[in-house]
């Protein structure tokens, strides 16, 4: 199995999922078709967890996220949590003065019932 990588565009984040369990989503997320954009990443996660039970770290560092992407981000967080059997660390990374992204991370933390690490840059 190889690492997964999707390059960033102005509307989509860079996604890097490694076979070592380091997952990163960085940039903006407001693609035209959210499901289509994230489809391959979600499929990779299924394949990865079929043969891996090591701890994983999910770093999410978004500059902007729309409502549709927020829903799929919750799906990704819940999927990784379920498939890793709770062996997950979620780090929500945002700029020091970005109250909107901090609030989004806090909402996703509540909805996922996970404890996030909040990192301010």
SVG drawing of the C-alpha trace seen along z (x, -y; Angstrom):
<svg xmlns="http://www.w3.org/2000/svg" viewBox="-23 -38 28 45">
<polyline fill="none" stroke="black" stroke-width="0.4" points="0.0,0.0 1.3,-3.5 0.7,-6.8 -2.2,-8.9 -1.7,-12.4 -4.0,-15.0 -2.4,-18.3 -4.0,-21.5 -5.9,-23.9 -7.5,-27.2 -10.7,-25.4 -9.4,-22.1 -7.0,-21.1 -3.8,-19.2 -4.4,-15.7 -1.5,-13.5 -2.3,-10.2 0.8,-8.1 1.0,-4.4 2.8,-5.3 -0.5,-6.8 0.2,-10.5 -2.8,-12.1 -2.9,-15.8 -5.6,-18.0 -4.2,-21.5 -5.6,-24.5 -9.1,-25.5 -12.1,-23.2 -14.9,-24.4 -14.8,-22.1 -17.7,-22.1 -18.5,-18.5 -17.4,-17.6 -18.2,-13.9 -16.3,-13.5 -13.3,-15.3 -13.0,-13.3 -14.1,-10.0 -10.6,-8.6 -9.3,-9.7 -12.2,-7.9 -11.5,-4.8 -7.8,-4.9 -8.8,-5.0 -10.9,-1.9 -8.0,-0.1 -5.5,-1.4 -7.4,-0.3 -8.2,3.1 -4.6,4.1 -3.4,1.5 -4.3,1.1 -1.5,-1.3 -2.2,-4.7 -3.0,-7.5 -2.6,-11.3 -5.0,-13.5 -3.8,-17.1 -6.4,-19.4 -5.2,-22.9 -7.8,-24.7 -7.9,-28.3 -11.5,-28.2 -14.2,-25.4 -17.7,-25.6 -20.7,-23.8 -20.6,-20.8 -16.9,-20.3 -17.6,-20.6 -20.0,-17.7 -17.5,-15.5 -14.8,-16.5 -16.9,-15.2 -17.4,-12.0 -13.6,-11.7 -13.0,-12.2 -15.7,-9.7 -14.5,-7.2 -10.9,-7.4 -12.0,-7.2 -14.2,-4.1 -11.7,-2.3 -8.8,-3.0 -10.9,-1.8 -10.3,-5.1 -6.6,-5.0 -6.5,-8.5 -5.1,-12.0 -6.8,-14.9 -4.9,-18.1 -7.0,-21.1 -4.5,-23.8 -5.6,-27.4 -4.1,-30.8 -4.0,-32.7 -6.6,-35.3 -8.9,-33.0 -12.0,-32.7 -14.1,-31.2 -11.8,-28.2 -11.4,-27.7 -15.2,-27.7 -15.5,-25.1 -12.9,-22.9 -14.7,-23.2 -18.0,-22.3 -16.5,-19.2 -14.9,-18.2 -18.3,-18.2 -20.1,-16.4 -17.4,-13.7 -17.2,-13.2 -13.4,-13.3 -10.9,-15.5 -9.0,-17.6 -5.6,-19.2 -5.9,-22.8 -2.8,-24.2 -2.5,-28.0 0.1,-29.3"/>
</svg>
